[in-house]
Amino acid sequence: MTLTPTLTPTATLTPTATFTPSPTLTPSNTPTPTLTPTETPRPLPTLILPPEPNGDEIDVTAIPTRVPPVERNYDLVNILLLGGDDELVADGTIRTDSMIIVSINRQTGTAAMLSLPRDLFVYIPTIGMRRINTVYGIGENYGWEPDGGFGLLRQTIFYNLGINVHFFARVNFSGFEQIIDSIGGIDIAVDCAYQDYYPVEDFDPEAPVEDNYYLRTLPVGYHHMNGFDALWYARTRRIADDFDRGRRQQQILRAIYRKARDEGLLQNLPSLWGQLTEVVETNLGFEDMLGLLPTALTMDFTTLENYTLIRGYHTTPWTTPDGQNVQLPVYETIHQLLTDFYQPPTDSQIRLEGATIRVLNGTTNPDWDLVAAERLLWEGYSAIAAGAADDTTYSQTVLIDYTGQEKGSSLTEIASLLNVHRDNVRVEPDPNRVYDFDVILGADYNSCEGFSVLSLN
């Protein structure tokens, strides 16, 4: 498919005239409280059940009945992360185009993330059918009680999805950039090439739009991003859809978490809390943060699970009478996804995914080993990017299994994930192995397989 450029840059990509680096997060001189676990954690906020719709209420589509709550068998804390674009509109309207639920399991020390597409068309209690990204703003404008925009969004999510979110954290675009710049940027494995408009270096607010932007291509690879680049990557939809955008936003959250943990910022979070809450609006209290910090410090990164909805399976595309393109939830498939979202990795998953995988780049394409290793980590495997192979002229990807196991092996899953042809899968048992599997990437490796992104070709 040929992509014909159109000069329709989004309003988000308007930098300030001069670049001012965000201040680095610096621990204050206030003594850091000792992280002593308490026998009784602080009680979670109570949910006020959303009111039922009137029996004769009519809207643009049938109003769904309230779904039953997703079964909750563990001590879970659910935090709703919101990204808002209120800086872009003069009337102060808030749309939360980025919505991710982070569920932290305090029993197992694991966590999972779930992205909600902004065009999900849901019933807002007492209001009617609307896009889910408008709920927070409606609650703020109505002065919803209790808890304003979050209170209404909390009831909406519970009514339509059966999940009780306890806390929220909301950041606007400038706050998002500031957080990433303050930790020195983040590293992202880009699986698909993306193309969208990007502001020129000498941006002139008085110049015509076409003079201020150029069509930028971000190739597959491992990229260091500052806050502005990360915002561009998180928001671009020119050749991708909102479902893929949710996946990329989860990538960014994982990168922030990993950077903060590796740099020791999580350990210093109590003394940084005041600075952080200057740019993040949240109902998460200081003591609530302290209660979750031990899990954040000790969690195995490979157990962090990621969930996104699939267009056409978890949702049905629909056009409203006034021409809005929205997504109607498919309750049966979404309910199964949310049931899985609430479950920690099973012992068998941890055992299978505990296999060690070395990834070698058998091509001259830069950083392909890092991209493939990150994809394996995303799926919960323990993968190491080992640089270039002895030969960089591999035309096809090769997978070598040194375990020789027929039962309980991850071989089939790894081959499927990396699209390795069965003729290129070799079993070479080695009792003295250092790694359980070797992956040698060839020119046929397609890191974008399975994602809803158009090819640049």
DOLUMNU-71991 format. One line per 8 residues: number of its first residue (from 0); for each residue x, y, z of C-alpha. Coordinates in steps of 0.05 Angstrom, whole numbers. Layout:
N
NUM = X/Y/Z ~ ... .
! end
This chain:
457
0 = 0/0/0 ~ 28/68/-19 ~ 24/122/34 ~ 11/191/6 ~ 32/245/55 ~ -21/295/77 ~ -4/357/116 ~ -47/344/176 .
8 = 1/346/235 ~ -30/338/304 ~ -33/398/350 ~ 9/361/401 ~ 74/369/364 ~ 86/443/378 ~ 150/452/418 ~ 167/514/456 .
16 = 212/564/421 ~ 272/546/464 ~ 286/478/495 ~ 293/480/571 ~ 316/414/601 ~ 270/388/655 ~ 302/388/724 ~ 330/321/744 .
24 = 292/286/800 ~ 335/299/861 ~ 320/269/929 ~ 304/322/980 ~ 340/328/1047 ~ 278/302/1083 ~ 294/236/1117 ~ 267/177/1078 .
32 = 216/137/1118 ~ 235/65/1132 ~ 199/15/1088 ~ 170/-29/1142 ~ 113/-74/1119 ~ 51/-68/1162 ~ 8/-127/1180 ~ -55/-89/1160 .
40 = -49/-49/1096 ~ -89/14/1089 ~ -160/-2/1067 ~ -174/9/993 ~ -223/64/973 ~ -296/42/974 ~ -333/40/908 ~ -403/70/906 .
48 = -442/26/858 ~ -464/62/795 ~ -539/74/788 ~ -578/30/740 ~ -607/63/677 ~ -681/78/674 ~ -719/23/639 ~ -746/71/586 .
56 = -680/106/574 ~ -663/110/499 ~ -596/128/468 ~ -560/122/401 ~ -553/47/414 ~ -581/-2/463 ~ -557/12/534 ~ -522/-50/560 .
64 = -539/-80/627 ~ -487/-76/681 ~ -436/-132/675 ~ -420/-176/735 ~ -355/-161/771 ~ -294/-198/747 ~ -277/-252/799 ~ -223/-226/845 .
72 = -185/-281/882 ~ -123/-242/902 ~ -103/-180/940 ~ -104/-133/880 ~ -93/-58/877 ~ -117/-27/812 ~ -89/40/790 ~ -116/76/729 .
80 = -63/116/691 ~ -91/172/649 ~ -59/217/597 ~ -98/280/580 ~ -96/330/524 ~ -128/388/561 ~ -69/433/543 ~ -92/432/470 .
88 = -161/462/478 ~ -180/532/498 ~ -244/513/534 ~ -209/466/583 ~ -244/403/558 ~ -208/341/582 ~ -201/278/540 ~ -162/221/569 .
96 = -135/190/504 ~ -87/145/543 ~ -119/98/593 ~ -82/40/624 ~ -103/0/685 ~ -44/-27/725 ~ -64/-84/771 ~ -14/-99/826 .
104 = -20/-166/861 ~ 5/-157/933 ~ 2/-232/947 ~ 46/-256/889 ~ 88/-194/877 ~ 67/-190/804 ~ 32/-138/761 ~ -6/-132/696 .
112 = -25/-75/650 ~ -89/-67/608 ~ -99/-13/556 ~ -169/14/542 ~ -178/42/472 ~ -203/114/473 ~ -260/100/424 ~ -292/46/468 .
120 = -366/64/468 ~ -394/53/537 ~ -452/72/582 ~ -437/129/630 ~ -483/123/690 ~ -538/176/688 ~ -507/207/626 ~ -515/159/568 .
128 = -472/126/514 ~ -406/161/501 ~ -333/148/484 ~ -295/126/545 ~ -242/180/535 ~ -295/234/549 ~ -318/206/617 ~ -265/240/660 .
136 = -278/308/630 ~ -353/300/636 ~ -346/283/710 ~ -301/344/721 ~ -349/391/685 ~ -410/363/721 ~ -376/367/789 ~ -391/292/798 .
144 = -394/268/870 ~ -356/234/897 ~ -286/243/867 ~ -302/285/806 ~ -279/259/739 ~ -245/198/768 ~ -307/181/808 ~ -350/179/745 .
152 = -297/142/706 ~ -290/91/762 ~ -365/77/762 ~ -365/74/685 ~ -309/22/684 ~ -343/-19/738 ~ -410/-17/702 ~ -383/-36/633 .
160 = -323/-80/649 ~ -334/-105/720 ~ -267/-79/746 ~ -260/-36/808 ~ -203/14/801 ~ -180/42/868 ~ -133/98/850 ~ -115/141/791 .
168 = -56/182/766 ~ -65/234/711 ~ -13/272/672 ~ -17/321/614 ~ 31/324/556 ~ 81/371/587 ~ 82/331/652 ~ 94/267/612 .
176 = 153/299/577 ~ 180/326/642 ~ 179/259/677 ~ 218/225/621 ~ 268/282/613 ~ 280/283/688 ~ 304/210/688 ~ 349/222/628 .
184 = 304/193/575 ~ 284/121/561 ~ 305/65/514 ~ 251/33/470 ~ 253/-27/423 ~ 213/-4/362 ~ 183/-66/329 ~ 151/-30/270 .
192 = 172/29/228 ~ 128/90/241 ~ 119/151/199 ~ 86/216/220 ~ 97/291/220 ~ 150/320/266 ~ 167/393/279 ~ 229/423/247 .
200 = 286/445/292 ~ 276/519/280 ~ 200/516/292 ~ 167/584/278 ~ 96/592/307 ~ 83/647/256 ~ 103/605/196 ~ 54/564/153 .
208 = 41/493/179 ~ 76/460/120 ~ 140/499/137 ~ 142/475/209 ~ 136/400/199 ~ 169/345/160 ~ 150/272/150 ~ 193/233/198 .
216 = 206/158/194 ~ 226/121/257 ~ 258/55/234 ~ 257/-12/270 ~ 311/-12/322 ~ 330/6/393 ~ 321/80/404 ~ 337/128/461 .
224 = 280/178/469 ~ 272/243/507 ~ 204/264/531 ~ 182/297/466 ~ 203/238/423 ~ 168/190/471 ~ 105/232/466 ~ 109/230/390 .
232 = 118/154/393 ~ 61/145/442 ~ 11/185/402 ~ 25/173/329 ~ -33/140/291 ~ -17/158/220 ~ -4/86/198 ~ -29/50/260 .
240 = -93/47/301 ~ -111/62/373 ~ -102/-10/394 ~ -29/-8/372 ~ -21/58/407 ~ -42/26/472 ~ 13/-26/463 ~ 65/28/451 .
248 = 42/66/513 ~ 53/4/554 ~ 123/-2/524 ~ 138/68/549 ~ 112/53/619 ~ 155/-10/622 ~ 215/31/600 ~ 202/85/653 .
256 = 195/31/707 ~ 259/-4/686 ~ 298/61/682 ~ 273/84/750 ~ 290/18/782 ~ 358/11/750 ~ 377/83/768 ~ 356/74/841 .
264 = 299/124/835 ~ 247/76/862 ~ 287/69/927 ~ 286/145/932 ~ 213/151/914 ~ 192/172/984 ~ 237/233/981 ~ 218/247/908 .
272 = 143/241/921 ~ 133/316/930 ~ 167/332/863 ~ 128/277/827 ~ 60/300/852 ~ 74/370/826 ~ 66/343/755 ~ 20/283/768 .
280 = -51/290/794 ~ -69/230/837 ~ -111/206/895 ~ -55/158/914 ~ -32/180/983 ~ 39/178/1010 ~ 24/118/1055 ~ -10/82/996 .
288 = 54/92/955 ~ 97/65/1013 ~ 53/3/1016 ~ 63/-12/942 ~ 137/5/939 ~ 165/-62/964 ~ 129/-98/907 ~ 156/-49/856 .
296 = 227/-59/882 ~ 226/-135/882 ~ 181/-153/823 ~ 213/-197/770 ~ 209/-156/706 ~ 193/-218/664 ~ 128/-228/704 ~ 100/-160/684 .
304 = 42/-180/638 ~ 12/-137/583 ~ -59/-139/556 ~ -91/-101/498 ~ -159/-110/464 ~ -162/-137/393 ~ -205/-98/344 ~ -260/-142/315 .
312 = -253/-194/371 ~ -259/-157/436 ~ -296/-100/402 ~ -343/-89/343 ~ -331/-27/300 ~ -393/16/294 ~ -411/85/266 ~ -459/127/308 .
320 = -517/164/274 ~ -476/228/277 ~ -417/195/242 ~ -370/178/300 ~ -328/115/289 ~ -329/78/356 ~ -317/9/384 ~ -373/-30/419 .
328 = -348/-78/473 ~ -360/-152/461 ~ -375/-174/532 ~ -360/-249/525 ~ -290/-241/498 ~ -272/-180/540 ~ -295/-217/603 ~ -247/-274/589 .
336 = -190/-224/576 ~ -204/-189/642 ~ -207/-256/679 ~ -138/-271/653 ~ -116/-200/670 ~ -134/-213/743 ~ -94/-278/746 ~ -19/-280/762 .
344 = 28/-321/719 ~ 18/-395/735 ~ 73/-439/761 ~ 76/-475/694 ~ 83/-408/657 ~ 140/-387/702 ~ 174/-454/694 ~ 168/-453/618 .
352 = 186/-381/611 ~ 245/-389/658 ~ 284/-416/598 ~ 344/-373/580 ~ 348/-349/508 ~ 407/-317/474 ~ 390/-274/413 ~ 444/-262/360 .
360 = 438/-215/301 ~ 455/-253/237 ~ 443/-191/194 ~ 473/-122/185 ~ 408/-89/208 ~ 427/-51/271 ~ 400/-73/339 ~ 355/-128/313 .
368 = 379/-172/370 ~ 356/-120/420 ~ 288/-114/386 ~ 277/-189/386 ~ 301/-197/458 ~ 253/-143/481 ~ 196/-178/445 ~ 213/-242/482 .
376 = 217/-204/548 ~ 148/-174/533 ~ 121/-245/529 ~ 153/-264/595 ~ 216/-300/572 ~ 286/-290/598 ~ 323/-265/537 ~ 392/-235/527 .
384 = 413/-193/467 ~ 483/-218/450 ~ 501/-174/391 ~ 525/-197/323 ~ 531/-270/304 ~ 596/-297/274 ~ 562/-292/206 ~ 517/-233/188 .
392 = 492/-260/122 ~ 436/-305/149 ~ 377/-302/101 ~ 331/-339/149 ~ 323/-340/224 ~ 348/-402/260 ~ 325/-429/328 ~ 369/-479/365 .
400 = 343/-518/424 ~ 398/-543/471 ~ 351/-574/522 ~ 326/-632/480 ~ 261/-634/520 ~ 199/-659/485 ~ 151/-642/542 ~ 148/-576/578 .
408 = 192/-542/526 ~ 182/-470/503 ~ 209/-488/433 ~ 142/-484/396 ~ 122/-419/430 ~ 188/-385/415 ~ 187/-408/342 ~ 116/-381/334 .
416 = 131/-316/368 ~ 192/-301/324 ~ 161/-331/261 ~ 216/-384/253 ~ 202/-433/197 ~ 199/-505/223 ~ 255/-525/175 ~ 300/-476/212 .
424 = 287/-504/281 ~ 343/-549/306 ~ 347/-593/368 ~ 418/-603/392 ~ 418/-628/465 ~ 477/-602/505 ~ 483/-619/579 ~ 538/-566/587 .
432 = 497/-511/555 ~ 502/-439/579 ~ 436/-420/547 ~ 374/-463/535 ~ 361/-434/466 ~ 398/-394/413 ~ 362/-350/364 ~ 402/-326/303 .
440 = 362/-273/267 ~ 361/-274/191 ~ 339/-224/139 ~ 269/-255/139 ~ 256/-234/211 ~ 194/-190/214 ~ 190/-157/282 ~ 124/-123/263 .
448 = 86/-188/250 ~ 19/-189/286 ~ 14/-114/299 ~ -38/-69/268 ~ 12/-24/232 ~ 13/-10/157 ~ 77/-24/119 ~ 114/37/94 .
456 = 120/0/28 .
! end
